[in-house]
Each structure stands twice: as C-alpha cells, then as structure tokens.
Amino acid sequence: MRSTKKSNQESNQRQSGKAKQGGSLMRGLLFTMGGLALAGAVIGGLLLVYVLVVMAPQLPDLNAITDYRPKVPLRIYTADHVLIGEFGEERRSLVKLQDIPDNMKKAVLAIEDARFYQHGGIDVIGILRAGVTDLLHGGASQGASTITMQVARNVFLSSEKTYSRKIYEILLAYKIETALTKDQILEVYMNQIFLGQRSYGFAAAARSYFGKDLKDISLAQAAMLAGLPKAPSAYNPVVNPKRARLRQAYILKRMLELKFIDQQQYDDALREDIQVKTNGNSFSVHAEYAIEMVRQMLYAQYKDETYTRGLTVITTLNAADQKAAYDAVRKGVMDYDRRHGYRGPEASIELPADGDQRDQAIEEALQDRPDNDDIVPAVVLKADAKHVQAMLRNDTVITISGDGLRFAASALGSKAGKNVRIQPGSVIRVIDGAKGWQITQLPQVEATLVSLTPQTGAIKSLIGGFDFNQNKFNHVTQAWRQPGSSFKPFIYSAALEKGFGPASIINDAPVSYPGGPGQDAWEPKDDDQPDGPMPLRTALQKSKNLVSIRLLDAIGVKYAQDFVTSHFGFDVDKTPPYLPLALGAGQVTPLQLVGAYAILANGGYRVQPYLIAQVTDARGNQLSKIEPQVAGQNATRVLDARNSYVMTSLLQSVAQRGTGAGTNALHRTDLAGKTGTTNDAFDGWFAGYQNSLVAVAWMGYDQPRTLGSREFGAQLALPIWTEYMGRALRGVPEHQMPMPDGVTRIDNELYFDNLTPGNGFIGSLGLGAGNGNASASAESPEGAPAPTEEEEKSNILKLFGGH
C-alpha cells in the first residue's frame, strides 16, 4: 500500500513538473511571439514613419502624367492620310482610350491586371502572393505590379527589382490613383509601355509588327501584342515566333476564363495564321526620297525637337500615285537592265561542305548585302545549264529553272568567262516573279519620276532614284542634267512670240557655222537624214535638231535665254546663250523641268512646287498650313494664254504622231509631251501632261556615260511616264484646253490673231540661198546685245567639244 501510494505521489509530481515545464514553454513562446510582434510593430511603425517622413516628400510631381507629353516621333502622311514615314528614337502613336479596340484592352487587362477597375492601385492579394513566392525562392523573383504601378515605374522609376523601388512604386500608384481616373491611367499605360522594335505603346507596336493601324488588328493579334509588356525581347513575334505563340495562347485562355471572349472567338483566334512584318520597310508605300526631303525641311526649323515633339506632317503626295510612280520606275529600270544583259555574279565565296561551316559562310556572305525590296541576294549551291539551286538569307533553299534562267543563260554555259560564270559559291540576286524564282541583278542605272498638279504645284509623286537604301542621292532635286530635246518646247514658245507659228515652213537642211581661228566649222547633226522644208509642227513632232537650231538663231540666243528664264523659271547661269541651247545643252533638275511644263499645262501661270501641306503638333495644334498660289486665281501669269494653248496643241501632236507616240497606248487624246535624249545618249527624258497632272521621267547614270547607241528618250523614259500616267489618270475624264482669246484657226492650223499670213507672221525660214543659215531673224528684247559671231562660235565649240 505504501509502495503504491508512493508511486502515485511520484507520478503526480512528475506530471506536475511537466505541466509547470509546459506552461513555462508556452509562456516563453507567447513572450517570444509577443516580442516579435512588438518588434515588428516597432519596425513597421518606424518604416511607416520613414515612408511618410522621408520617402513620401521625395515623390515626383505628377505633371508628367497629368500633362502627359511623351516623346513622340515625327510622323509623315500622304494627302489621303496614309503613313509613309516616321523619325525618332521612340516609335509612338498617341491614341485615345475610346479609339483602342475593346479586344486590345481586354487582352491587356486579362494578362496584366484583371482587377484593375476594382482595386485602388494596389492589388494586396497579388502582393502577398508575390511576397511568399519571393521568400520561398530566396529573393525578389516575382512581381505583382498592377497597371497603375507599371505606369508609375515606366514614367518615373527604374526597372530594378529592389524593395525600396517597390515602396516608391506603391506610393506613386496611390498618388496616381487620386489624380487620374482609371480610364486615364489605362490610356497612359497603353501609350507608354515599351513593346520592342523601338515601339512604345500598342498603336506603334501594331504598325511595327503587323503593318496595321491599331483599330484594324484582330483578336489574335491583340493577344500577341498583350504578351509583350512582360518581356518584349522574349515574346517578340519577329525574333521568337514560337514563344510569342505560346504567350498568345495563354492570354487567350485567360480571356476565356474571365469571360472576356467566348469559346468560338477563342478557337478562331488560336487558328488564325498571323503574318508578322519582317522586312525593313514598315510602310505600305515607298516614299523614302520624299520623306527625307520633309525631314530636312522640318529639321531646319525645329532642330532636335523634330524627333520628339510629335509633329505630324501632311504631304501633298497621293498614296496611289506614289505607288504607281515607284512601280513604274522599278519596271523601267529593270527592263532597261535586262536589255543590256547579265553582268555576272556580285561575288564568289569558297563554299564548304554541307554543315554548320557552309551555313556560316553563306550567312557571312549575305549579311552585308541587304535586300533591295523584292530583289534579294542568294548563294548558289548547285548550278548547271538547266537548274540553279541557291540559299536565301532565311536558310530557304530555292530551285530556279526554265524561264527563270533565261536572263543569265550566258553565265551558265560552258563558254562563260570566269568572272561571269554562275557556279557553287556565286552570290547572285533573285526575284520571286509571277512565274516563280528568276535570276536577276541590281541595276547600275538610275531613274526618277516626279509629278504635280499644274494648277497648284502640289507634288503628287516623287521617286528620286531606283532605291533609297542603295543610293540616297535625290535625282529629282539634286541632279543637274542636260534636258536634251525636252527643252525644245521652250525655244518654240519663245519663237511664237517672234512671229513664228505651227504653219511656218522651216528648212531641215544641213547648216554650218564657221569656227574660230584654227578650228573647224561647227556642223550640227541630227539622228536621221535631213527631210528638207517642213512645217514647224512637224519639226517638233520629229524633234528635228537642225530646225531647232535655225529657229534659235533666227530669234536670237540672248532673247531666247531671257525668255525661258523669265517665263519658265530656268536658272540664267545654267541656260547658256549659245546655239546648242536649242538642243538642250543647258542644265535642269527634273523638279525644275516639271514646274516649267506645268506652266504650259495650266494656261500660263507659274506655280511653286511644294511637298508639305500642313504641320501639326502632338495635340493637333496647327503649326503651319500652305495656302498655294492657284492658276487662274492668285498665281502670277508668266506666259500668254494663247502661247500656252498653241504649245499644248503642238505637244499633243508630238504625243500622238511624233517621238512621243508611245503615249497612244493610253488611248487618250488629251496628252501632251516631249521626249529628250542628250548627246551620246547620256540622259533620256520624257516630260508631259494632261490638264490635271504633269510628270517628268528621267533615266541616266550618276557618272554620266552613254545609255547605248540605240537608246533614246522614247525607249528609256517614255515607258516609265506612260506606265505611271496610265494608272494615275485611270478614271479621269479627257479634257481639252479651251481656245483662249487671241488665237485663230486658218486652214485647220493655229495662229496668233495679230500674227497671221501677210500680217507679221513668218512663213518660212532657211529656204534662201547661201550656207543654210536663217533667212528670217528677230532682234533681242530691250536692245540687249547678242554675242559676236566669233564669241558665239567659240562658245559652241567649247560646249560641244568641237562636234
């Protein structure tokens, strides 16, 4: 009994001891937890004090958001509002929230901040979830930024992952939420976020990746764009299309879960084949020379602000006309190049055996040879007379056969020279045509086309060369070239005022001018045999050189120089007062020539060619607007209406029955124009017009050399002009210039009514005896002294090199 009792007492004591020990442990634990809580409270309080006292006052002012003015590039549009170019470090298009497609907004909300419209700028649940994840991974590995927090970071803070930056981000988010509405915050975000490809905001990204305005993108494209903010480089559909697709699919699934879209929309979007733009030109219309002109003009006025102020320029260009001009120039140049044969591969490399070394060698061979629009480089893998296999830049292997080899057939034969032969390792150019891949080459010749509205001077199209990336020299404005016979109409126009007319009979016969001491006589030649006496109208149709020289000699070279410079705007110092001026021995630019032909087209008024119609800033404030001078309204008359009318009639004869008869392919009777070919065919021209449009086409080499003994303006420039005008005048009704006062018709020919047969009209020239020089003449205006005979003959010989 005693033993049992003692045992119970010991057991009770042990339990009592354990209870006391357990109580002590509990009290210790509670004490520790309390201490930790107190410490946490103290730290939290100190942190709160630090945040409120130290960090809060350092928060930046919100003017950058409340008065949102990001860097916006210079953006250039056609007159019909097609974007053709932009300049600036940041591609950005500011759009109002109501102009952003609903699917785009929902895609962003689904992946970035589904509760955006419910929380007050901070998603507490998201932050706690991110904090737990960060602790488990031992660092700041996951964020929980709301859209408001992202706006705070993108506008004011760095992107480094630190706790102090996160605190600033939270404070700024609360501040932003008190200053702006939810819609305003979302609008800033949609315009500010960086999305790769130098694009800021979803409107710029839509154009960079898809070549579309934001309003035109599909649900599938919106989901792909929405995947970019997290990591623009990782989910870039150009660089990483597979990862971009996976990210897009995840976003579409989120949209479905949130009931932003239905099952059918989800399925359709997943199936959509998204075409991403990969070429260098992100604009649908090639206008590189024109937009560079605009950039230079704007920079001269606004300096560096040109690229950040958000200037919008509306040009006078018409998108359809510009595309037609680009296509016409490309076709004309390529046709000329094919006529003159294949020159051989661009280069040749040692081609290793199949494998990585071969791929590396091909990549290196092509990396410094950019695409020329649709003309792309390739390295030949195999070659024989019937097949050529080549690899493109994107590792695609193509096979060329049949018609695709015809142009380069001479380089595939056994007799081909070493530098011309196409063989494995040859670097060639290919083009994917209507009949499949073809061998081609980069042309060496250049060509231009410029057109404008003759009533106002508004430039409708401007192509300054074959390819801007290959040659940035703008031949429309910078190339001073001899105009050849395209200058003759201005000499004829001057002759009309001296008493000549379309019915004047001019002798197309050899003429000789004595040379200076010790020099041979100058005996100008024509491209064909002299035809004898002919009407002036016929002489211009056939572009007779001897007739033009007789005519200029008759009216006086000084008079002609004064007339063409004062009436048509040619430079005096580039319009020499010598007889070769009749053959276009001066110098003009295509832009200057098109302006001169506009005077003939519009009835005699000088209009100033212009390219920029209007400039506005990022907020739509108008900074400048051109009020053009208009023919018949406020433009200056520089040529008598009757002169313009008769010259148009003469040039219509050229276009229908003369050297410009190639225009008959357009089946119009209201076209007027003149071909031009300079000495030794260094330049080929065609300048012409219809009432609503005047255009000049030119072809030549940068370093002047012959285009070929059988090449003339009718083969070189006229096809470009006709190709362009055929598209530009599609649907434009025919228009014949009404006969003005001062013109009369006698025996179906035109005369000035004060210069009729027997009344001051010069009926013939060069029909008398002697050396064939003019038998009719006119004095220089205002008694201006003409050069002496010796001076003129010496200058002729200098200008023409004695022949």
Protein Blocks (a to p, Z undefined) as FASTA:
>chain_A
ZZmmmmmmmmmmmmmmmmmmmmmmmmmmmmmmmmmmmmmmmmmmmmmmmmmmmmmmmpcc
fklmmmgccddddddddfkopafbdcdfbdcddddfklpcfklmmmmmmmmommlmmmgo
iafklmmmmmmmmmmnopafbccbdfklmmmmmmmmccbdcfklmmmmmmmmmmmmmmpc
fklmmmmmmmmpcgejhigcjklmmmmmnopafklpcfklmmmmmmmmmommlmomklmm
mlmmmmmmmmmmmmmmnomacfklmmmmmmpccdddfbfblcfbdckkmmmmmmmmmmmm
nmmmlmmnopacddfbdfklmmmmmmmmmmmmmmmmmmnopebjfbdcddddedjklmmm
mmmmmmmmccehjaccdddfbdcfkbccdddfkopacddehjllmmmmmmmmmklcfklp
ccehiacdddddfnopadddddfbdcddddddfknopafbdcfbfblklomcdfklmmcc
dekjmlmmmmmmmmmmnopafklccddddddddddehiacdddddfbdcebjadfklmmm
nopaklmmmmmmmnopklmmmmmmmmnopafklmccbfklmnopaccdfklmmmmmmmmm
noopacdddfbfbdcdfkopafbdcddddehilmccfbdfklmmmmmmmmmmmmmmmmml
mmmmnopakbccdddddehhlaccdddddfkbccddddddfbacdfbjkbcfklmmmmmm
mmmmmmmmgoiacddddddehiaceehiacdfklcghihpafbghkagcjhpafbdcdde
hhiacddfklmmmmmmmmnnoZZ
